[in-house]
Amino acid sequence: DADNLVGLPGYARVDLAAIYRRQLGAAGLTAQLNLLNLLDKTYFDSQTSVAQTINASPGAPRTILGTIRVEF
């Protein structure tokens, strides 16, 4: 049905990742930093349409994630 067609605008998102690895004796250390949506752009990640109700889910704002992993 043409009345139920919904389009969301396209988007491009800039993400960055930095990874540092080091051997510490028998263990390995990995530190990682991820920056998601670096430019903090507003965008719609997904949309659903149920019973003539349209729901558009906004994408996450700028997000910083960090991990440290030690492997033996």
Predicted model as a PDB file, atoms N, CA, C, CB and O in Angstrom, pLDDT in the B-factor column:
MODEL        1                                                                  
ATOM      1  N   ASP A   1       0.849  -1.175   0.000  1.00 51.00           N  
ATOM      2  CA  ASP A   1       0.000   0.000   0.000  1.00 51.00           C  
ATOM      3  C   ASP A   1       0.894   1.238   0.000  1.00 51.00           C  
ATOM      4  CB  ASP A   1      -0.966  -0.002   1.224  1.00 51.00           C  
ATOM      5  O   ASP A   1       1.762   1.371   0.863  1.00 51.00           O  
ATOM      6  N   ALA A   2       0.696   2.138  -0.950  1.00 56.00           N  
ATOM      7  CA  ALA A   2       1.539   3.323  -1.101  1.00 56.00           C  
ATOM      8  C   ALA A   2       1.390   4.289   0.072  1.00 56.00           C  
ATOM      9  CB  ALA A   2       1.202   4.037  -2.399  1.00 56.00           C  
ATOM     10  O   ALA A   2       2.305   5.069   0.335  1.00 56.00           O  
ATOM     11  N   ASP A   3       0.264   4.258   0.781  1.00 59.00           N  
ATOM     12  CA  ASP A   3       0.062   5.167   1.912  1.00 59.00           C  
ATOM     13  C   ASP A   3       0.935   4.796   3.109  1.00 59.00           C  
ATOM     14  CB  ASP A   3      -1.402   5.168   2.327  1.00 59.00           C  
ATOM     15  O   ASP A   3       1.135   5.626   3.997  1.00 59.00           O  
ATOM     16  N   ASN A   4       1.456   3.576   3.154  1.00 56.00           N  
ATOM     17  CA  ASN A   4       2.259   3.124   4.278  1.00 56.00           C  
ATOM     18  C   ASN A   4       3.764   3.210   4.023  1.00 56.00           C  
ATOM     19  CB  ASN A   4       1.891   1.716   4.617  1.00 56.00           C  
ATOM     20  O   ASN A   4       4.553   2.730   4.836  1.00 56.00           O  
ATOM     21  N   LEU A   5       4.167   3.808   2.915  1.00 67.00           N  
ATOM     22  CA  LEU A   5       5.599   3.921   2.615  1.00 67.00           C  
ATOM     23  C   LEU A   5       6.210   5.065   3.409  1.00 67.00           C  
ATOM     24  CB  LEU A   5       5.829   4.135   1.100  1.00 67.00           C  
ATOM     25  O   LEU A   5       5.714   6.191   3.386  1.00 67.00           O  
ATOM     26  N   VAL A   6       7.265   4.768   4.091  1.00 70.00           N  
ATOM     27  CA  VAL A   6       7.978   5.773   4.872  1.00 70.00           C  
ATOM     28  C   VAL A   6       9.445   5.673   4.514  1.00 70.00           C  
ATOM     29  CB  VAL A   6       7.755   5.581   6.411  1.00 70.00           C  
ATOM     30  O   VAL A   6      10.009   4.579   4.477  1.00 70.00           O  
ATOM     31  N   GLY A   7      10.053   6.791   4.256  1.00 78.00           N  
ATOM     32  CA  GLY A   7      11.479   6.788   3.955  1.00 78.00           C  
ATOM     33  C   GLY A   7      12.233   7.622   4.972  1.00 78.00           C  
ATOM     34  O   GLY A   7      11.762   8.676   5.399  1.00 78.00           O  
ATOM     35  N   LEU A   8      13.379   7.155   5.349  1.00 83.00           N  
ATOM     36  CA  LEU A   8      14.247   7.914   6.244  1.00 83.00           C  
ATOM     37  C   LEU A   8      15.411   8.460   5.433  1.00 83.00           C  
ATOM     38  CB  LEU A   8      14.756   7.033   7.430  1.00 83.00           C  
ATOM     39  O   LEU A   8      15.857   7.817   4.483  1.00 83.00           O  
ATOM     40  N   PRO A   9      15.909   9.637   5.793  1.00 86.00           N  
ATOM     41  CA  PRO A   9      17.037  10.185   5.054  1.00 86.00           C  
ATOM     42  C   PRO A   9      18.290   9.336   5.269  1.00 86.00           C  
ATOM     43  CB  PRO A   9      17.297  11.636   5.476  1.00 86.00           C  
ATOM     44  O   PRO A   9      18.471   8.733   6.327  1.00 86.00           O  
ATOM     45  N   GLY A  10      19.140   9.299   4.265  1.00 89.00           N  
ATOM     46  CA  GLY A  10      20.405   8.579   4.400  1.00 89.00           C  
ATOM     47  C   GLY A  10      21.334   9.302   5.364  1.00 89.00           C  
ATOM     48  O   GLY A  10      21.130  10.476   5.672  1.00 89.00           O  
ATOM     49  N   TYR A  11      22.343   8.604   5.830  1.00 91.00           N  
ATOM     50  CA  TYR A  11      23.297   9.235   6.734  1.00 91.00           C  
ATOM     51  C   TYR A  11      24.650   8.544   6.610  1.00 91.00           C  
ATOM     52  CB  TYR A  11      22.790   9.187   8.195  1.00 91.00           C  
ATOM     53  O   TYR A  11      24.750   7.396   6.177  1.00 91.00           O  
ATOM     54  N   ALA A  12      25.661   9.263   6.994  1.00 94.00           N  
ATOM     55  CA  ALA A  12      27.009   8.702   7.112  1.00 94.00           C  
ATOM     56  C   ALA A  12      27.483   9.034   8.519  1.00 94.00           C  
ATOM     57  CB  ALA A  12      28.001   9.276   6.002  1.00 94.00           C  
ATOM     58  O   ALA A  12      27.282  10.146   9.007  1.00 94.00           O  
ATOM     59  N   ARG A  13      28.107   8.072   9.157  1.00 95.00           N  
ATOM     60  CA  ARG A  13      28.576   8.253  10.531  1.00 95.00           C  
ATOM     61  C   ARG A  13      30.076   8.033  10.553  1.00 95.00           C  
ATOM     62  CB  ARG A  13      27.853   7.280  11.516  1.00 95.00           C  
ATOM     63  O   ARG A  13      30.580   7.126   9.889  1.00 95.00           O  
ATOM     64  N   VAL A  14      30.797   8.850  11.308  1.00 97.00           N  
ATOM     65  CA  VAL A  14      32.250   8.718  11.426  1.00 97.00           C  
ATOM     66  C   VAL A  14      32.567   8.058  12.764  1.00 97.00           C  
ATOM     67  CB  VAL A  14      32.960  10.111  11.303  1.00 97.00           C  
ATOM     68  O   VAL A  14      32.227   8.585  13.824  1.00 97.00           O  
ATOM     69  N   ASP A  15      33.227   6.892  12.704  1.00 98.00           N  
ATOM     70  CA  ASP A  15      33.665   6.167  13.892  1.00 98.00           C  
ATOM     71  C   ASP A  15      35.183   6.037  13.843  1.00 98.00           C  
ATOM     72  CB  ASP A  15      32.983   4.762  13.986  1.00 98.00           C  
ATOM     73  O   ASP A  15      35.767   5.960  12.762  1.00 98.00           O  
ATOM     74  N   LEU A  16      35.814   6.013  14.995  1.00 98.00           N  
ATOM     75  CA  LEU A  16      37.264   5.823  15.096  1.00 98.00           C  
ATOM     76  C   LEU A  16      37.564   4.736  16.113  1.00 98.00           C  
ATOM     77  CB  LEU A  16      37.973   7.146  15.487  1.00 98.00           C  
ATOM     78  O   LEU A  16      36.808   4.525  17.062  1.00 98.00           O  
ATOM     79  N   ALA A  17      38.683   4.048  15.899  1.00 98.00           N  
ATOM     80  CA  ALA A  17      39.142   3.053  16.865  1.00 98.00           C  
ATOM     81  C   ALA A  17      40.654   3.165  16.978  1.00 98.00           C  
ATOM     82  CB  ALA A  17      38.715   1.606  16.446  1.00 98.00           C  
ATOM     83  O   ALA A  17      41.354   3.328  15.979  1.00 98.00           O  
ATOM     84  N   ALA A  18      41.145   3.076  18.202  1.00 98.00           N  
ATOM     85  CA  ALA A  18      42.584   3.031  18.464  1.00 98.00           C  
ATOM     86  C   ALA A  18      42.844   1.789  19.313  1.00 98.00           C  
ATOM     87  CB  ALA A  18      43.092   4.349  19.188  1.00 98.00           C  
ATOM     88  O   ALA A  18      42.156   1.543  20.304  1.00 98.00           O  
ATOM     89  N   ILE A  19      43.853   1.008  18.908  1.00 98.00           N  
ATOM     90  CA  ILE A  19      44.173  -0.243  19.611  1.00 98.00           C  
ATOM     91  C   ILE A  19      45.656  -0.251  19.949  1.00 98.00           C  
ATOM     92  CB  ILE A  19      43.796  -1.493  18.747  1.00 98.00           C  
ATOM     93  O   ILE A  19      46.503   0.072  19.116  1.00 98.00           O  
ATOM     94  N   TYR A  20      45.954  -0.630  21.196  1.00 98.00           N  
ATOM     95  CA  TYR A  20      47.339  -0.732  21.658  1.00 98.00           C  
ATOM     96  C   TYR A  20      47.537  -2.142  22.192  1.00 98.00           C  
ATOM     97  CB  TYR A  20      47.672   0.350  22.757  1.00 98.00           C  
ATOM     98  O   TYR A  20      46.777  -2.607  23.041  1.00 98.00           O  
ATOM     99  N   ARG A  21      48.574  -2.822  21.684  1.00 98.00           N  
ATOM    100  CA  ARG A  21      48.877  -4.187  22.156  1.00 98.00           C  
ATOM    101  C   ARG A  21      50.295  -4.222  22.676  1.00 98.00           C  
ATOM    102  CB  ARG A  21      48.686  -5.242  21.023  1.00 98.00           C  
ATOM    103  O   ARG A  21      51.199  -3.591  22.129  1.00 98.00           O  
ATOM    104  N   ARG A  22      50.466  -4.986  23.761  1.00 98.00           N  
ATOM    105  CA  ARG A  22      51.802  -5.125  24.347  1.00 98.00           C  
ATOM    106  C   ARG A  22      51.903  -6.491  25.008  1.00 98.00           C  
ATOM    107  CB  ARG A  22      52.094  -3.986  25.377  1.00 98.00           C  
ATOM    108  O   ARG A  22      50.964  -6.962  25.648  1.00 98.00           O  
ATOM    109  N   GLN A  23      53.037  -7.100  24.842  1.00 97.00           N  
ATOM    110  CA  GLN A  23      53.312  -8.374  25.501  1.00 97.00           C  
ATOM    111  C   GLN A  23      53.954  -8.083  26.846  1.00 97.00           C  
ATOM    112  CB  GLN A  23      54.231  -9.286  24.625  1.00 97.00           C  
ATOM    113  O   GLN A  23      54.956  -7.371  26.914  1.00 97.00           O  
ATOM    114  N   LEU A  24      53.387  -8.626  27.919  1.00 93.00           N  
ATOM    115  CA  LEU A  24      53.906  -8.435  29.274  1.00 93.00           C  
ATOM    116  C   LEU A  24      54.291  -9.801  29.824  1.00 93.00           C  
ATOM    117  CB  LEU A  24      52.852  -7.725  30.202  1.00 93.00           C  
ATOM    118  O   LEU A  24      53.487 -10.451  30.494  1.00 93.00           O  
ATOM    119  N   GLY A  25      55.495 -10.233  29.550  1.00 93.00           N  
ATOM    120  CA  GLY A  25      55.910 -11.574  29.948  1.00 93.00           C  
ATOM    121  C   GLY A  25      55.090 -12.595  29.188  1.00 93.00           C  
ATOM    122  O   GLY A  25      55.071 -12.590  27.957  1.00 93.00           O  
ATOM    123  N   ALA A  26      54.409 -13.475  29.917  1.00 95.00           N  
ATOM    124  CA  ALA A  26      53.579 -14.499  29.278  1.00 95.00           C  
ATOM    125  C   ALA A  26      52.188 -13.975  28.932  1.00 95.00           C  
ATOM    126  CB  ALA A  26      53.458 -15.715  30.187  1.00 95.00           C  
ATOM    127  O   ALA A  26      51.437 -14.629  28.209  1.00 95.00           O  
ATOM    128  N   ALA A  27      51.849 -12.803  29.445  1.00 96.00           N  
ATOM    129  CA  ALA A  27      50.508 -12.244  29.217  1.00 96.00           C  
ATOM    130  C   ALA A  27      50.536 -11.218  28.092  1.00 96.00           C  
ATOM    131  CB  ALA A  27      49.961 -11.599  30.508  1.00 96.00           C  
ATOM    132  O   ALA A  27      51.544 -10.552  27.854  1.00 96.00           O  
ATOM    133  N   GLY A  28      49.423 -11.112  27.423  1.00 97.00           N  
ATOM    134  CA  GLY A  28      49.260 -10.078  26.402  1.00 97.00           C  
ATOM    135  C   GLY A  28      48.248  -9.055  26.876  1.00 97.00           C  
ATOM    136  O   GLY A  28      47.212  -9.412  27.436  1.00 97.00           O  
ATOM    137  N   LEU A  29      48.544  -7.788  26.656  1.00 97.00           N  
ATOM    138  CA  LEU A  29      47.656  -6.704  27.056  1.00 97.00           C  
ATOM    139  C   LEU A  29      47.144  -6.022  25.790  1.00 97.00           C  
ATOM    140  CB  LEU A  29      48.388  -5.681  27.996  1.00 97.00           C  
ATOM    141  O   LEU A  29      47.919  -5.690  24.894  1.00 97.00           O  
ATOM    142  N   THR A  30      45.832  -5.819  25.728  1.00 98.00           N  
ATOM    143  CA  THR A  30      45.229  -5.078  24.628  1.00 98.00           C  
ATOM    144  C   THR A  30      44.333  -4.006  25.220  1.00 98.00           C  
ATOM    145  CB  THR A  30      44.428  -6.020  23.672  1.00 98.00           C  
ATOM    146  O   THR A  30      43.443  -4.306  26.017  1.00 98.00           O  
ATOM    147  N   ALA A  31      44.562  -2.759  24.835  1.00 98.00           N  
ATOM    148  CA  ALA A  31      43.702  -1.647  25.233  1.00 98.00           C  
ATOM    149  C   ALA A  31      43.076  -1.092  23.966  1.00 98.00           C  
ATOM    150  CB  ALA A  31      44.502  -0.536  26.016  1.00 98.00           C  
ATOM    151  O   ALA A  31      43.756  -0.901  22.959  1.00 98.00           O  
ATOM    152  N   GLN A  32      41.781  -0.834  24.022  1.00 98.00           N  
ATOM    153  CA  GLN A  32      41.078  -0.346  22.833  1.00 98.00           C  
ATOM    154  C   GLN A  32      40.158   0.802  23.213  1.00 98.00           C  
ATOM    155  CB  GLN A  32      40.273  -1.481  22.161  1.00 98.00           C  
ATOM    156  O   GLN A  32      39.479   0.755  24.238  1.00 98.00           O  
ATOM    157  N   LEU A  33      40.142   1.837  22.373  1.00 98.00           N  
ATOM    158  CA  LEU A  33      39.268   2.980  22.558  1.00 98.00           C  
ATOM    159  C   LEU A  33      38.485   3.176  21.270  1.00 98.00           C  
ATOM    160  CB  LEU A  33      40.073   4.265  22.939  1.00 98.00           C  
ATOM    161  O   LEU A  33      39.072   3.294  20.194  1.00 98.00           O  
ATOM    162  N   ASN A  34      37.153   3.212  21.376  1.00 98.00           N  
ATOM    163  CA  ASN A  34      36.290   3.418  20.221  1.00 98.00           C  
ATOM    164  C   ASN A  34      35.501   4.709  20.403  1.00 98.00           C  
ATOM    165  CB  ASN A  34      35.336   2.214  20.020  1.00 98.00           C  
ATOM    166  O   ASN A  34      34.929   4.948  21.467  1.00 98.00           O  
ATOM    167  N   LEU A  35      35.470   5.528  19.379  1.00 98.00           N  
ATOM    168  CA  LEU A  35      34.649   6.732  19.354  1.00 98.00           C  
ATOM    169  C   LEU A  35      33.607   6.533  18.263  1.00 98.00           C  
ATOM    170  CB  LEU A  35      35.515   8.031  19.102  1.00 98.00           C  
ATOM    171  O   LEU A  35      33.941   6.436  17.083  1.00 98.00           O  
ATOM    172  N   LEU A  36      32.344   6.472  18.667  1.00 97.00           N  
ATOM    173  CA  LEU A  36      31.248   6.245  17.734  1.00 97.00           C  
ATOM    174  C   LEU A  36      30.495   7.549  17.515  1.00 97.00           C  
ATOM    175  CB  LEU A  36      30.296   5.140  18.255  1.00 97.00           C  
ATOM    176  O   LEU A  36      30.267   8.304  18.461  1.00 97.00           O  
ATOM    177  N   ASN A  37      30.110   7.816  16.280  1.00 97.00           N  
ATOM    178  CA  ASN A  37      29.433   9.056  15.897  1.00 97.00           C  
ATOM    179  C   ASN A  37      30.269  10.259  16.345  1.00 97.00           C  
ATOM    180  CB  ASN A  37      28.005   9.120  16.517  1.00 97.00           C  
ATOM    181  O   ASN A  37      29.786  11.152  17.041  1.00 97.00           O  
ATOM    182  N   LEU A  38      31.515  10.250  15.931  1.00 97.00           N  
ATOM    183  CA  LEU A  38      32.495  11.265  16.340  1.00 97.00           C  
ATOM    184  C   LEU A  38      31.995  12.690  16.123  1.00 97.00           C  
ATOM    185  CB  LEU A  38      33.789  11.066  15.581  1.00 97.00           C  
ATOM    186  O   LEU A  38      32.250  13.560  16.955  1.00 97.00           O  
ATOM    187  N   LEU A  39      31.289  12.948  15.024  1.00 97.00           N  
ATOM    188  CA  LEU A  39      30.814  14.297  14.716  1.00 97.00           C  
ATOM    189  C   LEU A  39      29.485  14.627  15.378  1.00 97.00           C  
ATOM    190  CB  LEU A  39      30.683  14.462  13.230  1.00 97.00           C  
ATOM    191  O   LEU A  39      28.940  15.712  15.174  1.00 97.00           O  
ATOM    192  N   ASP A  40      28.960  13.694  16.173  1.00 97.00           N  
ATOM    193  CA  ASP A  40      27.719  13.870  16.938  1.00 97.00           C  
ATOM    194  C   ASP A  40      26.551  14.310  16.058  1.00 97.00           C  
ATOM    195  CB  ASP A  40      27.932  14.891  18.047  1.00 97.00           C  
ATOM    196  O   ASP A  40      25.805  15.224  16.408  1.00 97.00           O  
ATOM    197  N   LYS A  41      26.403  13.647  14.913  1.00 95.00           N  
ATOM    198  CA  LYS A  41      25.320  13.950  13.978  1.00 95.00           C  
ATOM    199  C   LYS A  41      24.025  13.279  14.428  1.00 95.00           C  
ATOM    200  CB  LYS A  41      25.692  13.497  12.551  1.00 95.00           C  
ATOM    201  O   LYS A  41      24.046  12.183  14.988  1.00 95.00           O  
ATOM    202  N   THR A  42      22.905  13.943  14.179  1.00 94.00           N  
ATOM    203  CA  THR A  42      21.600  13.362  14.451  1.00 94.00           C  
ATOM    204  C   THR A  42      21.184  12.534  13.248  1.00 94.00           C  
ATOM    205  CB  THR A  42      20.546  14.461  14.766  1.00 94.00           C  
ATOM    206  O   THR A  42      21.248  13.011  12.115  1.00 94.00           O  
ATOM    207  N   TYR A  43      20.763  11.313  13.478  1.00 93.00           N  
ATOM    208  CA  TYR A  43      20.326  10.434  12.393  1.00 93.00           C  
ATOM    209  C   TYR A  43      19.319   9.440  12.951  1.00 93.00           C  
ATOM    210  CB  TYR A  43      21.537   9.694  11.737  1.00 93.00           C  
ATOM    211  O   TYR A  43      19.223   9.245  14.163  1.00 93.00           O  
ATOM    212  N   PHE A  44      18.572   8.817  12.051  1.00 91.00           N  
ATOM    213  CA  PHE A  44      17.618   7.791  12.444  1.00 91.00           C  
ATOM    214  C   PHE A  44      18.194   6.439  12.075  1.00 91.00           C  
ATOM    215  CB  PHE A  44      16.233   8.012  11.771  1.00 91.00           C  
ATOM    216  O   PHE A  44      18.511   6.183  10.914  1.00 91.00           O  
ATOM    217  N   ASP A  45      18.329   5.578  13.067  1.00 87.00           N  
ATOM    218  CA  ASP A  45      18.965   4.277  12.912  1.00 87.00           C  
ATOM    219  C   ASP A  45      18.031   3.255  12.274  1.00 87.00           C  
ATOM    220  CB  ASP A  45      19.439   3.770  14.255  1.00 87.00           C  
ATOM    221  O   ASP A  45      18.472   2.424  11.480  1.00 87.00           O  
ATOM    222  N   SER A  46      16.745   3.309  12.615  1.00 84.00           N  
ATOM    223  CA  SER A  46      15.789   2.350  12.073  1.00 84.00           C  
ATOM    224  C   SER A  46      14.376   2.908  12.209  1.00 84.00           C  
ATOM    225  CB  SER A  46      15.909   0.981  12.792  1.00 84.00           C  
ATOM    226  O   SER A  46      14.130   3.876  12.928  1.00 84.00           O  
ATOM    227  N   GLN A  47      13.463   2.266  11.497  1.00 82.00           N  
ATOM    228  CA  GLN A  47      12.065   2.655  11.607  1.00 82.00           C  
ATOM    229  C   GLN A  47      11.190   1.418  11.477  1.00 82.00           C  
ATOM    230  CB  GLN A  47      11.693   3.707  10.534  1.00 82.00           C  
ATOM    231  O   GLN A  47      11.536   0.453  10.795  1.00 82.00           O  
ATOM    232  N   THR A  48      10.053   1.475  12.148  1.00 80.00           N  
ATOM    233  CA  THR A  48       9.062   0.412  12.028  1.00 80.00           C  
ATOM    234  C   THR A  48       7.701   1.056  11.782  1.00 80.00           C  
ATOM    235  CB  THR A  48       9.037  -0.494  13.308  1.00 80.00           C  
ATOM    236  O   THR A  48       7.460   2.200  12.168  1.00 80.00           O  
ATOM    237  N   SER A  49       6.838   0.318  11.147  1.00 76.00           N  
ATOM    238  CA  SER A  49       5.502   0.805  10.862  1.00 76.00           C  
ATOM    239  C   SER A  49       4.515  -0.307  11.202  1.00 76.00           C  
ATOM    240  CB  SER A  49       5.365   1.254   9.372  1.00 76.00           C  
ATOM    241  O   SER A  49       4.528  -1.370  10.582  1.00 76.00           O  
ATOM    242  N   VAL A  50       3.659  -0.052  12.191  1.00 75.00           N  
ATOM    243  CA  VAL A  50       2.676  -1.039  12.620  1.00 75.00           C  
ATOM    244  C   VAL A  50       1.331  -0.326  12.766  1.00 75.00           C  
ATOM    245  CB  VAL A  50       3.106  -1.731  13.967  1.00 75.00           C  
ATOM    246  O   VAL A  50       1.228   0.688  13.457  1.00 75.00           O  
ATOM    247  N   ALA A  51       0.312  -0.861  12.113  1.00 72.00           N  
ATOM    248  CA  ALA A  51      -1.059  -0.342  12.244  1.00 72.00           C  
ATOM    249  C   ALA A  51      -1.115   1.174  12.078  1.00 72.00           C  
ATOM    250  CB  ALA A  51      -1.642  -0.730  13.603  1.00 72.00           C  
ATOM    251  O   ALA A  51      -1.690   1.867  12.918  1.00 72.00           O  
ATOM    252  N   GLN A  52      -0.534   1.686  11.022  1.00 73.00           N  
ATOM    253  CA  GLN A  52      -0.524   3.100  10.662  1.00 73.00           C  
ATOM    254  C   GLN A  52       0.177   3.978  11.697  1.00 73.00           C  
ATOM    255  CB  GLN A  52      -1.934   3.583  10.471  1.00 73.00           C  
ATOM    256  O   GLN A  52      -0.035   5.190  11.727  1.00 73.00           O  
ATOM    257  N   THR A  53       1.003   3.378  12.538  1.00 77.00           N  
ATOM    258  CA  THR A  53       1.833   4.130  13.472  1.00 77.00           C  
ATOM    259  C   THR A  53       3.275   3.967  13.033  1.00 77.00           C  
ATOM    260  CB  THR A  53       1.628   3.648  14.952  1.00 77.00           C  
ATOM    261  O   THR A  53       3.747   2.848  12.832  1.00 77.00           O  
ATOM    262  N   ILE A  54       3.966   5.068  12.887  1.00 79.00           N  
ATOM    263  CA  ILE A  54       5.350   5.039  12.414  1.00 79.00           C  
ATOM    264  C   ILE A  54       6.269   5.386  13.576  1.00 79.00           C  
ATOM    265  CB  ILE A  54       5.563   6.026  11.222  1.00 79.00           C  
ATOM    266  O   ILE A  54       6.099   6.419  14.223  1.00 79.00           O  
ATOM    267  N   ASN A  55       7.232   4.529  13.836  1.00 85.00           N  
ATOM    268  CA  ASN A  55       8.213   4.759  14.888  1.00 85.00           C  
ATOM    269  C   ASN A  55       9.594   4.825  14.255  1.00 85.00           C  
ATOM    270  CB  ASN A  55       8.150   3.645  15.976  1.00 85.00           C  
ATOM    271  O   ASN A  55      10.020   3.883  13.586  1.00 85.00           O  
ATOM    272  N   ALA A  56      10.288   5.926  14.461  1.00 86.00           N  
ATOM    273  CA  ALA A  56      11.656   6.070  13.974  1.00 86.00           C  
ATOM    274  C   ALA A  56      12.572   6.141  15.188  1.00 86.00           C  
ATOM    275  CB  ALA A  56      11.817   7.341  13.061  1.00 86.00           C  
ATOM    276  O   ALA A  56      12.357   6.951  16.090  1.00 86.00           O  
ATOM    277  N   SER A  57      13.589   5.294  15.206  1.00 90.00           N  
ATOM    278  CA  SER A  57      14.523   5.249  16.329  1.00 90.00           C  
ATOM    279  C   SER A  57      15.758   6.085  16.015  1.00 90.00           C  
ATOM    280  CB  SER A  57      14.925   3.792  16.647  1.00 90.00           C  
ATOM    281  O   SER A  57      16.464   5.814  15.044  1.00 90.00           O  
ATOM    282  N   PRO A  58      16.019   7.097  16.833  1.00 92.00           N  
ATOM    283  CA  PRO A  58      17.211   7.903  16.577  1.00 92.00           C  
ATOM    284  C   PRO A  58      18.468   7.104  16.894  1.00 92.00           C  
ATOM    285  CB  PRO A  58      17.178   9.202  17.406  1.00 92.00           C  
ATOM    286  O   PRO A  58      18.465   6.231  17.763  1.00 92.00           O  
ATOM    287  N   GLY A  59      19.537   7.418  16.177  1.00 93.00           N  
ATOM    288  CA  GLY A  59      20.825   6.782  16.446  1.00 93.00           C  
ATOM    289  C   GLY A  59      21.447   7.353  17.709  1.00 93.00           C  
ATOM    290  O   GLY A  59      21.047   8.411  18.194  1.00 93.00           O  
ATOM    291  N   ALA A  60      22.416   6.647  18.224  1.00 95.00           N  
ATOM    292  CA  ALA A  60      23.082   7.072  19.463  1.00 95.00           C  
ATOM    293  C   ALA A  60      23.899   8.345  19.224  1.00 95.00           C  
ATOM    294  CB  ALA A  60      23.998   5.942  20.004  1.00 95.00           C  
ATOM    295  O   ALA A  60      24.451   8.531  18.140  1.00 95.00           O  
ATOM    296  N   PRO A  61      23.977   9.220  20.229  1.00 97.00           N  
ATOM    297  CA  PRO A  61      24.850  10.386  20.115  1.00 97.00           C  
ATOM    298  C   PRO A  61      26.310   9.941  20.201  1.00 97.00           C  
ATOM    299  CB  PRO A  61      24.527  11.429  21.222  1.00 97.00           C  
ATOM    300  O   PRO A  61      26.593   8.745  20.262  1.00 97.00           O  
ATOM    301  N   ARG A  62      27.222  10.887  20.206  1.00 98.00           N  
ATOM    302  CA  ARG A  62      28.646  10.557  20.331  1.00 98.00           C  
ATOM    303  C   ARG A  62      28.834   9.643  21.537  1.00 98.00           C  
ATOM    304  CB  ARG A  62      29.519  11.851  20.473  1.00 98.00           C  
ATOM    305  O   ARG A  62      28.349   9.930  22.632  1.00 98.00           O  
ATOM    306  N   THR A  63      29.537   8.549  21.321  1.00 98.00           N  
ATOM    307  CA  THR A  63      29.725   7.538  22.350  1.00 98.00           C  
ATOM    308  C   THR A  63      31.190   7.148  22.413  1.00 98.00           C  
ATOM    309  CB  THR A  63      28.842   6.302  22.080  1.00 98.00           C  
ATOM    310  O   THR A  63      31.832   6.959  21.379  1.00 98.00           O  
ATOM    311  N   ILE A  64      31.717   7.028  23.613  1.00 98.00           N  
ATOM    312  CA  ILE A  64      33.106   6.597  23.809  1.00 98.00           C  
ATOM    313  C   ILE A  64      33.085   5.282  24.576  1.00 98.00           C  
ATOM    314  CB  ILE A  64      33.948   7.686  24.574  1.00 98.00           C  
ATOM    315  O   ILE A  64      32.492   5.187  25.651  1.00 98.00           O  
ATOM    316  N   LEU A  65      33.741   4.267  24.013  1.00 98.00           N  
ATOM    317  CA  LEU A  65      33.832   2.958  24.647  1.00 98.00           C  
ATOM    318  C   LEU A  65      35.300   2.595  24.815  1.00 98.00           C  
ATOM    319  CB  LEU A  65      33.084   1.878  23.816  1.00 98.00           C  
ATOM    320  O   LEU A  65      36.105   2.801  23.907  1.00 98.00           O  
ATOM    321  N   GLY A  66      35.640   2.063  25.960  1.00 98.00           N  
ATOM    322  CA  GLY A  66      37.011   1.626  26.196  1.00 98.00           C  
ATOM    323  C   GLY A  66      37.051   0.229  26.801  1.00 98.00           C  
ATOM    324  O   GLY A  66      36.205  -0.130  27.621  1.00 98.00           O  
ATOM    325  N   THR A  67      38.038  -0.551  26.391  1.00 98.00           N  
ATOM    326  CA  THR A  67      38.221  -1.880  26.959  1.00 98.00           C  
ATOM    327  C   THR A  67      39.693  -2.127  27.202  1.00 98.00           C  
ATOM    328  CB  THR A  67      37.636  -2.962  26.038  1.00 98.00           C  
ATOM    329  O   THR A  67      40.554  -1.626  26.479  1.00 98.00           O  
ATOM    330  N   ILE A  68      39.965  -2.905  28.227  1.00 98.00           N  
ATOM    331  CA  ILE A  68      41.316  -3.391  28.504  1.00 98.00           C  
ATOM    332  C   ILE A  68      41.202  -4.904  28.699  1.00 98.00           C  
ATOM    333  CB  ILE A  68      41.956  -2.679  29.780  1.00 98.00           C  
ATOM    334  O   ILE A  68      40.387  -5.382  29.487  1.00 98.00           O  
ATOM    335  N   ARG A  69      42.029  -5.639  27.969  1.00 97.00           N  
ATOM    336  CA  ARG A  69      41.969  -7.096  28.031  1.00 97.00           C  
ATOM    337  C   ARG A  69      43.378  -7.627  28.322  1.00 97.00           C  
ATOM    338  CB  ARG A  69      41.401  -7.698  26.695  1.00 97.00           C  
ATOM    339  O   ARG A  69      44.356  -7.207  27.704  1.00 97.00           O  
ATOM    340  N   VAL A  70      43.456  -8.555  29.275  1.00 97.00           N  
ATOM    341  CA  VAL A  70      44.710  -9.241  29.579  1.00 97.00           C  
ATOM    342  C   VAL A  70      44.497 -10.706  29.254  1.00 97.00           C  
ATOM    343  CB  VAL A  70      45.147  -9.037  31.083  1.00 97.00           C  
ATOM    344  O   VAL A  70      43.551 -11.325  29.740  1.00 97.00           O  
ATOM    345  N   GLU A  71      45.374 -11.262  28.432  1.00 96.00           N  
ATOM    346  CA  GLU A  71      45.272 -12.680  28.027  1.00 96.00           C  
ATOM    347  C   GLU A  71      46.475 -13.428  28.547  1.00 96.00           C  
ATOM    348  CB  GLU A  71      45.169 -12.827  26.476  1.00 96.00           C  
ATOM    349  O   GLU A  71      47.616 -13.015  28.341  1.00 96.00           O  
ATOM    350  N   PHE A  72      46.210 -14.544  29.230  1.00 93.00           N  
ATOM    351  CA  PHE A  72      47.281 -15.383  29.777  1.00 93.00           C  
ATOM    352  C   PHE A  72      47.483 -16.601  28.928  1.00 93.00           C  
ATOM    353  CB  PHE A  72      46.978 -15.794  31.209  1.00 93.00           C  
ATOM    354  O   PHE A  72      48.343 -17.428  29.229  1.00 93.00           O  
TER     355      PHE A  72                                                      
ENDMDL                                                                          
END                                                                             
